[in-house]
Amino acid sequence: MPARGPQPFACSALDTLRCPRIALLALLLLAAAAAAPTAAAPPSLVLREVANGLAAPLEIVNAGDGSGRLFVVEKGGRIRILSDGALRPSPFLDIAAKLSTSGERGLLGLAFHPGFGTNRRFFVFYTRAADGALTVSEFLASAGDPDAADPASERIVLVIPHPGFDNHNGGRIAFGPGGYLYIATGDGGGGADPANNAQNRASLLGKLLRIDVDTSPGYAIPVSNPFAGEPGAAPEIWAYGLRNPWKFSFDRATGDLYIADVGQSLWEEIDFEPAGDPGGRNYGWRVYEALHCFDPPSGCSLAGHTPPVLEYAHGGAGGRSVTGGYVYRGSSVLALRGHYLYGDFLSNRVWAVRLDGAWTASLAFEPPNALSGISSFGEDESGELYVASFNDGRLYAIEAAPRTPALQAGFTLLGNTFDSALEVASYFGTRDAPVPGVSEHVAAFWKWNAAGLRWAFFSPQLSAAENALEAAARGFDLLWLVASGEGYWVNANIALSLPPRGGPDFVWSAARFSALPPAFNLVATAGGVTPGEFGAQVASTPGEAAFESLWAWNAAQGKWYFHSPILEAQGGRDAVREFAQRFGYLDFQDGGRTLDADSGFWVHRP
């Protein structure tokens, strides 16, 4: 962890989408991203405090056991549990007596075994009290209390000597592809890597290590490690040439690896390794600091060097100590999906970057903000992101900034379209409670009238009189004309036996459907389209994140056409084709169908 000035942890020289979008909007966004050689700007975000009273938080981890708990590592040696919106009063584990906490030392890392839900195994990374040695140990959760660990169960897995200096320890540990444990270590400290550990493949310092902990005693070396069997090289090494990697993470959707490496005097960097890489990359320190020569200060050259994909300078609009984060794969902030978030410990800036032809970062949070010492990001089981504020012991959830008034009780916000740069014109929701005097639940269209500060409402399922009754009862305007691409029609748990009551332009066509799988709901079709009946995926396909999509039944072939412009925006046409082929669907666009006004509707997943 970085350290500069009086700050205790200041800078040293150091796994698709629930919000819907109409097809036209999604395709326009995709076209804009393809045309520009920069990453799409992240959406407006806010920080919502979810915990306080922590003591120097350094790591945020979920257990992957379905409990929904977050585990927060404190520098002094405790692991706290955040559950149901509150910190548990008793720590999950307290090993303060085992630690040295001077400088950048302390309890630095936590990783739960992929099988933790059944085997109770988890691992910690700390600096040993006697000599500051980097120590990776295994513990077991209590068999009788899932919110407590057994402190007597410690099994020491790996000890790495770290003499002389109390900085540049690294500290992040995480399980990656293949179920192996990855361990980030600093270069040994002291500034400028005086022992040249980072470039020395006989040393375990200044490295990313990979070991197999499903063996006893100790650990085993995966046979695919890049230096296994190389004379003179430590077989644990996965990558080298790192100064003080302060957080790395794997994209839960792609397996890509991101490493934030803290710089010496002038530059901070983000390194990248694509999924499936054989390892063995040299990220350049101490020959390079980010993209710039360090030792020697000019004319440097390093064969096989992998440069960073991002860098930023100290001072100005940057910072002095990078903290790595995660690629957002949650479902509550549509426009943030696929962006990698990272921050700076001293400037408290947070950036988001998504590769769209080039690695270009955009500011997500500019100081002044609520953060004071960005020491860690975290990811919960659903892929939502959190950030720790080291100096004041607070934890924040990263969420979308609200841009619309709340609908009344019984309503759910769907999404929005955009009016030039105002981005406030139209908002859509679905009603999931009965209309007074109408027994059935109602699918309806909602549009926010920014000028009149009121909602306009229309339901094709209701008669004219019932629409007027509902509007008057709720204080809504009536919205009789729905322009192409203006909003969404939604199935809000409507009984499919209900006959259409909104006129011939809107048809519930369940009788003509081939049965969709249980994870699908029927939605309305428009304009009497044939042979297209449409459905929306409302639960995850095995191995896939939940996302909205369009389905049309091909009666001649007895198969479903499939398309999702949001999936296409995330992964391109190849992602759509691969998904369709994998599950035996026809590619909607390859089948000659077009996404016109009569093609169907994008649907909110409740």
N, C-alpha and C positions, 0 to 999 in steps of 0.2 A: 504494500500500500504506500502511496506517496507521502512524503513529509517535507514541508517547507515552512520555515518560521515557527511560531508557537503552536500552530494547529497540531493536535496529537496525531492526526492521520493526514496531514497536509502533504503536498507534493514533494517527493524526493526527486533527486535528479533521476524517476521510475521507468416444434412440433409442433369447408369453405363457408360460407358467409350467411349470417342470419338476417341482416337488414336487407331488404329488397331494393332493387333499382329497376326502373323500366328499361326495356331493351335498348331503346334509342339512347338514353342517357349513358348506359354502360358502354355501348359501342362508341359513343362520342368520346368518353373518357379514355377508352382504349386507343382510339385513333390519335388523340392528343398526346398520350404518353409515347406512342410509337414515333410520332413526328419530332418530339423533343429529345435531345441527347442528354437529358438530365432526369433525375429521379422525380417522380410526382411528389408535390408538396404534401406534407401530412395534413390531416384535418385539424381544426382547432381543438385543443385538448385542455382539460382542467385536472387539478390535483384534488383528490378528496381524502381527507385524513381518515385513516382506519385504525390507527393505534398511536399512543404516546406513552411516555414513561419508560421507554427502552434506554438501556445504558450502552451507548456507542455501538449501534447495530451495524453489522458488516456483511450479512448474507441473508437472503430470503429464499426459502426452498419449500416446495410441496413434497409430500411423501408418495404421491402417486397411488394411494391406497383407497381412493374413493371417499375419504373422510372430509375432504374440503378444507383441511387444516393448512395453515401456513406456519412454517418453523423459522424463527428469526434468531440468527446467531449474534450474540453480544461478544465484543472483543475480550471482555474480562473472563469469559469461560462458561457463560450460561447459554442454553438454547431455550427460547421462549416459544409458546404456542399461541397463535391467533386463531380462534375458532368462534364461529357464529358472531363475528364482529367484536369480540372482546379478547383481551389477553388473559390467559389462564394465570392465576396468582402464583402457582408453583412452576418452576422450570421443568422442562422435559429432561434436561441433563445439566449438571453443574460440575465442571472439572477445573474450577479456578485454581485449585491447589496444584495441578499438574503443569501450569503454564508459566512462561515468562511473558510479561505484557509490556516490556519497555519498548519505546519507539514504535515500530510497526509490527511488533510481535503480538501474539494473542491467539485466541480461537478464531481461525480464519476461514474454515470451510466445512461444509456439511453436504453429504450425498446419501440418499436412500437407495438401497439395493433395489433393482427392478422388481424383485419378488418380495419386497418388504411386507406387503400385506399378509403374507403367509410365513415368511422366515424371520421377520422382525429385525433384520440386519440393517445397520446404517454405519456410515463412516464419517470421521471427522479429521480435520487437518489443523494441527496446532504447533506452536513453538514450545519446546520442552523447557521446563523450569530450570534444570541444572545448567544447560549450556546453549539454549536457543535452537537446538537441532530441530529441523523440520520433521514432524512426526505425523504419520497417517495411521489411524487406529480404527478398529472395528468395535462397535458396541451392539448390544441387543436391546430392543424395547422390552419392557416388562410384559410377561405373559399374562398378568392379571390386570394391568392398567395400561391401556394404549397411550395415555398421556404422560407416561413416565418411562424413562430408560433405566436399565440396570447398570449402575456405575461400576459394579464389580465384574462386569462381563467383558471388560476391555481386552482386546487382542491386538497387539502392536503389529502392524503390517509392514511398515517401511519407515526407516529413520535415515535422514540425510544430514550430515554434518553441515553446520552453517556458522563457522567460527568468525569472531572478530567484529562483526557489525550486526546491528539489530534492524536494519532496513532491507528491502528487496527480498522478501520471503515468498512473494506470490501468494498462493493460498487457496485458490478455487479448486474444488474437485467436483467431478460430475461423471455419471455414467453416460457413455456414448454408444454409437452403433456397435453391434456385436456384444453388448453387455459388458464391455471392458471399462475399467475405471481410469479416467484421465485426471492428471495431477499437474497443475501449473506451479512452477518454481521460479523465484527471482534469481538474479545472477550472483547473489551473495553480498551485495551492498557495497557501501563505501564510495560510490560515485565513480563513473567511467569504467566499471568492471575491472578493477586493478589486477585480478587474477585471470582475466580473459576466459571466465567460465562459460560464457554463453556460446563461444565458438569452439569450445573444447568438448568433443563428443565422448570423452572419458568421464566428464563431470555430469552430475545430475542437476546442476544449478543452471538457471537461465534456459529452462526447457519446458516442453509439454511432454509429460510421460504418459505411457499407456501400459496398464498391467491387468492381469487376470486375477481377481480376488476370490474366485470360486474354487479355491484350492487351499489346502492347509498342510503344514504351517506356512505362514508368509504369503507369498504370491507366486504366480507363474508368469512367464513371458509369452505373450501371444506369438505364434510362429510367424504371423504376417507383419510383426513390427519391423520397420525399415532397416534397423541396424542389428537385428538378431543374427548372431553368427559373424558379425564383422569384427575382426581382431582389434582390440584396443578401444572399441566403442561400447558404451553402456547400452545393453539391449532394451532397457526400459524406455529409451528415447523415442518419441513419436515426431517431435519437431524441435528445432533449436534456434539459436540466435535471438533469444528474447531477453529483454532487460528486466522488467518487472511486470509480467502479465497480470493486470488487475481485472479479472473476470474474463471468462470465455464461455461460449454457449453454442449449442447445436440448435439449428432451426428444426423444430419438431415436425414440420411438414416435409422438408427436403433432406435433412441430415447435414446441410452445409455448416461449416464451423467458422465462428467469428472469434477473434482474439483481440482484446484491447491491451496494448503494451504501452506502459508509461514511459515518457521520454526523459532525456537527461537535462538539457538546458534550453532547447528551442522548440522541439516538435513532439507532438503526441500522435499515435498511429492506431489504425485498425487493420489487422491482418485477416486474411480470408483463405479458407481451404474448402474447395467444393466437395460435396458428398462423393464417396467412392474413391477419393484420392488415396494413393498408397502410402502417404506420409513421407517423412524424411525431409521436409522443407526447411530451408535455412532462411529465417526472417531478417538476418543481416546485422543485428547488434553484436559487437561494438564498432564494426566497420561503418555501419550506417546508423544514423538516427532518423527514423522514418525514411524519406526519400533522399536524405542529404548525407554527405560524407561527415563522419565524426572522427574516426581514427584509421587512417590519416585524415586531416581536415579538408583535404582536396585531393583530386586525382585518384579516388578510391575505386577499387574493383573487387568483386567477389563472385567467383564462378558459381552458377546455380542459385544465386540469391533470389528469393521471392520478395518483391517490394510490397509495401502495404497498399491497400486499395483506397484508403483514406488517411489524411493527415490534417492536423491543424496546428497553427503556430501559437506559442505562448503569448499571453497578453492580448490586448485588443478585443476582438470579437471571439476569441477562443477560450483559453484557460491555461492550466499548468499541470493537470493530472487527470488523465482519462479514466473513466469507469465504464466498463463494457456492460452491455445489456442483452436484450433478446430480440429476435424477430417476432413481431406481434402476430399471433395466430388465434386470437380470441374471436368472439362473435358479436361483441357489443359495439365495436367501432369499425364499421365497414371499410371506410377509406384508409384506415391504418394498417389493414392486413397486408402482410408481406414487407412492411417497413422494419428495419433494424433500428432500435433505439439505443442510444448511449449518451453519456453525460460527462461532465467535468467536476471533479471534487471541489475545486476552489472557486470556479466561476459560477457554478450551479446552473450552467446551461445544459439543455438536453436537445439532442439532435435526432432526426429520423432520416433514414436513407433507404431507398429501394432502387435496385439496379434496373434502370430503364435506358440502356444504351451507354450509360456512364454512371460512376459512383459519385453522386453529388448530394451533399447533405443539406437539409433544411432545418431551421430552428423550430423545435417543438415547444420549448419553454425558454424564455429570455429572462434574465434577472432584471429587477428584483422579483423574486417569487417566494413561495413558502419553503423552499429547500435550503438547507444549511449543511453543506458537506455531503455531496452525493456519493455514498459509499457502496451502494449495491442496488441493482434492479432485481426483481424476482418475478416468477411466473407461476400462476396457480394452475390447478389441474385443468381448467377450462381454457388456458392460454391467455387469460387477462394478466396485465402487467402492473407491477408495484415498484416503488422506489423508496429507498431508505435515506433519511436525513440524519447523518452521523452526529452532528454537534448538538442537536436538541432532542434526539431520541424519538423521532416521529416516523411513521410509516404512512405512505400515501398510495392510493389506487390512482392509476392513470385512466381517465375517462374522457369521452367526447364532451365538448362544451355544449350546453343546451342552446338551441337556436329557435325554439318554438315554445309557446305557452303550453302548459300541460292540458291535455284533454281531461274532461270530467271523469269521475270514477266510472269504471266500466268500459273505458276506452284504452286502446293501446296504440302508441305511435308507430307508424310504418316506415316512413322515409320522407324524402322531400325532392322536389325539382327546384331548379334554380332560375332566378330572374336576373339576367345579366350579372353584375357584380354584387347585387343586393343579397342574394342567397337567402331571401326570407319570404318569397312570395307564396309558395304553396307547400302545405304539409298535409300528410295523409294518415288516416288511422282506421282501425277496424273496431266495430262495436262487438263486445263479447258478452253483453248482458241483454235481457229481453227489453224491447221497447214497451213502454206502458200501453196496455190494451192489446198488445200483440204477443201471442204466446211463444212464438219461435224466436230464436236468436237471429240477428239480422247482419247480412253483409252489406257494407255501405261505403260510400266515398266521402272524404272530408277534405275541405280546402280552407286554409286559414286566410282570412281577409285582413291583411296587415293594415289597410287603411281604416277599415271599420272595427278592427280589433274583435272580431267574432268569427266563429266557424260557419262555413257553408256546408250543407248536408244534402245528400241524395242517396236513396237506396233503390235500385231497380227491382228489388224483391218486394217492395211495398207499393201499394196503390198510391195514387195521387193524394187521396184524402189522408192516408196513413203517413205519408211523407210530411204533409202539412201539419198533422197532429204532432209528430215527433219534433219537427222544427220549432213549432210554437211552444211545446212543453219544455224544450231545452234552451230556448233562446237562440236557435241557429237561424241563419239565412237558408233559403232553399237554393240548391244548386242543380238546375235542371239540365244544363248543357255541359257535357263532359267531352272536352276536346281530345283528339288523338294524342296519346302519350302523356296525358295530364295526371293520371293517378293509377290506383290499383283497386281491383275488385277482389274481395277476400272471402274465403269460406270460413266463417266464424262459427264452427260447430253446428252448421245448419243441417236439419234433417233432410237427407237427400230425396226423401219421398215427397217433399213439399213441392207442389206444382208451381211453375213460374207465375209471378204476379206482376212483373214489371214490364210486360209487353214483349213483342216478338223479337226485339233486338238482343234480349238476354235469355239464355236457355240453360237450364240445368240438365245436363245430358248424361246422367249416370246410367240410364238404361242402355246406351249405346257403347258404353265403355267395356273393353276387356279389363278384367280386374287388375288394378294396380297392387303392388306389394303393400303390406300393412303400414309401411312408413310413409304412405302417400295419402293426400287428401284431394278431393275433387274441387275444382274451382270452376267459375262460370266461363262460358265462351261468348264471344260477341259476334253479331252479324250473321248468325247462322252458318258459321264456317263448316265445311265438310271437306275431307272426312276427319277434321281435327277436333278431337276432344282433348281437354287439357287438364293436367294435374300438377301438383307442386310437391316437391320432396320436403317433408317436414321432420325428418329424423335422419341421423347419420347413416349413410351406407357403410357397411363394415370397412374399416380402414380409411374412411374419408370423413372430413369435417362436414357438418351440416351446412348446406347452402341452398339458395333458391334456384329453381330451374324450370324450364318449360318442356312440356311433354305433349306429343301429338300421336294419336293412335293410327297406325297404318293398317287398315283392315285387310288390304290385299296380301300383305306379307305377314300379318299377325304379329307385328312387333311395334315397339314404341320408338318414335323419333325422340331424340334428346338434344337440348341445347341449353347452355347457361352463358349469357354474355359476361356474367361476373366471373365465372371460372375462366372464360377466355381472357378477360382483363387481367386475371392473376397469372395464367400460365400460357396464354396464346392458344391458337387453334389446335396445336398438337395435344394440349391438355384435354380439350373437349373430345377430340377423336379417341385419345387413349382411354378416357373414362367410358365413352360409349362402347368401344370394343371390349373393354374388360368385363362389362356387365351385359353384353349382348344387345345393346340398343343400336338403333340407326342414328347416324349423325344428322341432326335436323337440317343443317345447311347443305351438307352433301346430298341430302335427299331432295333438294330443289325447293324446299320451303323457304319463305322469306319472313323476316320479322316485321311485318307491316301492321297496320292498325287492327287488323282482324285476326292476328296470329295467336292471341292469348294474353295471359296476364301473369305478372310476377307476384309472388305471394309471400306474405309475411309468415315466418315461423314463430308461433306463439311462444 
